[in-house]
Amino acid sequence: MLNRFFIICSGSDPLILEHCSKGEQNKYAGIGATVFFTALMAFIAASYALFTVFNNVVVAILFGFIWGLLIFNLDRFIVSTIKKTGHLMDELIQASPRIILAIIIAIVIAKPLELKIFKKEIDQVLLAEKHEMTLANKHQIEQQYGPDIEALKSEMTSLQQAIHSKEEEVNGLYETYISEAEGTAGTMLLGKGPVYKEKRDKHDAALAELQQLRTENRSKILAIEGQISASQNALQNKITNTQPIINNFDGLMARVNALDKLPWLPSFFIFLLFLAIETSPIFAKLLSPKGIYDYKLDEQESAIRSQVLQNKKQREVMLNTDYAINNRIYDDLKSEEELYQYKRKKAKEILQLQADSFFSKQKSIL
């Protein structure tokens, strides 16, 4: 049962192989098994590749099964259409388009399986790329919001510096009028004289200005702090909102690009393995000598071809004979007076009807 199934997979005729030797049957069963397991590997590879795209097991298996059937049909077609002629060069020329197609199929099958085999290494490459993208994204967003935040911080520092400068001025005036009162500076007279009063008034005016400056600048500083906080929140929100895009950077194309960054030799040998599997039925059929099945198939096709050509030739002869007979019949009818008079009568009736119709149309127009 299994042997017959693999024979069907090879694209050969089971009815012809039934009359061949066991060795011939096993050869085509082996070719069919290779076709079947290649399609099975294509199903697994396509299912994994589609799972990385859709992240849905049912969809991946469904489309993977369709892809496996497509590869199975293509491989079966490729193997079944190679005919043994006994001339290796002619067979190679005949098989060259099929070999090219087999190479393309091998690449398509091997790539998703490479992604699965080197999954851990690819994840490591993607992790490093995500980290670089996160840093680059953060730097780019900070460049967008950074100048505004720095300008606000600089303005707030200027306001604080203005308060600090005014405080130093008030403190200096305070020390001046205290020293004047103690007689350690200024007029060097102990007591609160006119000079002391003048310096005290100057200090009190500066102190009032300081209080007013503190009130105004603190309200401005609070407003600036609110703007800085809003800008920082907007910056953080943008970083948070863009991070999921970076975290989801692990699709099929990203994994293929990550695979290309790994050493090429292991991937190349995996490709060679699938290329050997995919082309093995073709080369097995090309390199094997012309067997009993090939002779029987050639005999069957030759018999059908001869029968078709014979039928075609016979139909041509029948057609030519029919032409000759018809020509003789119509030549004999040329001299029949009765036939001549009958056709003359009918032609006359047709002309009369045409004349009557033309007269009726002209009369209706007038």
Number of C-alpha atoms within 10 A of each C-alpha: 6 9 15 17 14 22 23 17 25 28 21 23 14 17 8 15 21 13 13 15 12 10 10 17 22 16 17 27 23 19 23 27 21 21 28 23 15 22 25 19 17 28 26 20 24 27 26 20 22 21 20 19 14 13 13 12 13 12 14 21 18 15 16 23 19 15 20 25 17 15 23 23 16 18 28 22 15 22 26 17 14 16 17 21 15 11 10 13 11 12 17 16 11 15 20 12 12 21 19 12 16 24 19 13 20 23 16 16 26 22 20 22 21 18 22 14 13 15 14 11 14 23 15 12 18 20 15 12 16 19 14 13 16 18 12 12 17 19 13 13 16 17 12 12 15 16 11 14 20 12 12 19 17 12 15 20 13 14 19 17 12 16 21 14 13 19 18 12 15 21 14 12 20 19 15 19 23 17 19 24 23 16 16 13 15 14 13 12 16 14 14 15 12 9 16 23 14 12 19 21 14 15 21 15 13 19 19 12 15 20 15 13 17 20 13 13 18 16 12 15 21 12 14 17 16 12 16 19 13 13 17 16 12 14 19 15 12 15 18 12 11 14 16 10 12 16 14 9 16 19 15 17 12 14 22 16 13 19 22 12 11 14 9 10 9 12 20 12 11 18 21 16 13 22 20 15 17 26 23 17 23 23 15 15 19 22 11 10 13 15 14 16 21 18 13 15 17 15 12 13 12 12 12 12 12 12 12 12 12 12 12 12 12 12 12 12 12 12 12 12 12 11 12 11 12 12 12 10 11 10 11 10 13 10 10 10 9 10 11 12 11 10 11 11 10 11 11 10 12 11 11 12 11 10 11 11 12 11 11 10 10 9 9 7 6 5
